[in-house]
Amino acid sequence: MADLPGQLTEQEIRAQPRLWADVLASFHRHLPQLTDLWRSAAPDQVLLTGCGSSYYLALSAAHLLQAALRVPCRAFPSSEVLFAGEGMRVWTRPPLLIAISRSGETTETVWALQRLREQGATTVALTCSEGGALSRASDLPITLPVEEHSVVMTGSFTSMLLVLAALAAALSGDVGAVEGLHQAPGLAARDLSALVDRARAFAGAASRPYVYLGSGPLYGIACEGALKMTEMALVPGYAYHTLEYLHGPKAAVSPQTVVIGLLSSRGSPYEAQVLKHLADLGAVVIAVGAPVENLPAVRFAAEMGTVPAMLLAGLWMQLLALYVARARGVDPDAPRYLQPVVTWDTSLQIGGAR
Ligand code: F1P
């Protein structure tokens, strides 16, 4: 059979159930160091930073960490940390910085970690590549056993988010939540073939606007789903906080619009109303994670609102982008204009006050 476009990317998407089990085992090996760092630094806020998919998982992780640790947790694109200069230093106690990077070589993220460490932050580098620049610059490097060859991030995204969710649960002493995360690999293995079928069923060749809606930690997942559709299928993907879509962007809805609505446990009655309203306006609307009357849905074995359900939503959106790419004759293994790592000439100086 002729090689299908995106075979490498598809293999790595499908390998996530097994990968998650390996990553959780690795997490438990790193947990003593992370716990010691958390106790010795005793931060009263957590900053997270990364670029692209790594920034989007930082957005989701910030929600999970803040809900568990009850301290302010905020996520920034690495470039925003850089350009903020002294503006970031608004703390009384030095914060904990978690810098996220699959490659561990993204220049902006390395610079951001160096900048905040100079300003007194305690720094953790979460990567999937041993001994890179980010790890070397950090107080504590955490490298996950994720060997990803696709340009776009797939299992690295879900794995680093899973580890940060496990960190939130472990540091808050929520043993039940940690045990719940250990269900994720089995739930994903059980759901995988059904998720492949549901992605194939919805994928079409037309370049239609794909709108991804999510609230709370699902907003970062929605951003990642939109990025995947753009990176893999060259189709515009747009992400919004679910109810925000009613405040103007819905003006663009047409029968060409495809809406992917990620249902949260907290906001789902309102989110369901939004999705039904958009279907009434003529959009193709898919409810993800819970049923919404009269709408096609993607369901998971994982309970709505849990981290495994969030990870499965991310995995399903990776599959959707893959099958849209194939329908369009686009090869996700060779995404247009993209490279696995974005680096900058280190001679460039950041303008303005440091
Ligand atoms: C981050 C990143 C990805 C993007 C592309 C280029 O890399 O920007 O988010 O999808 O693959 O690299 P990293 O800092 O996580 O290695």
Boltz pocket constraint, residues with backbone or C-beta under 6 A from the ligand:
constraints:
  - pocket:
      binder: B
      contacts: [[A, 50], [A, 51], [A, 52], [A, 53], [A, 54], [A, 55], [A, 100], [A, 101], [A, 102], [A, 103], [A, 104], [A, 105], [A, 106], [A, 109], [A, 151], [A, 152], [A, 153], [A, 338], [A, 339], [A, 340], [A, 341], [A, 342]]
      max_distance: 6.0
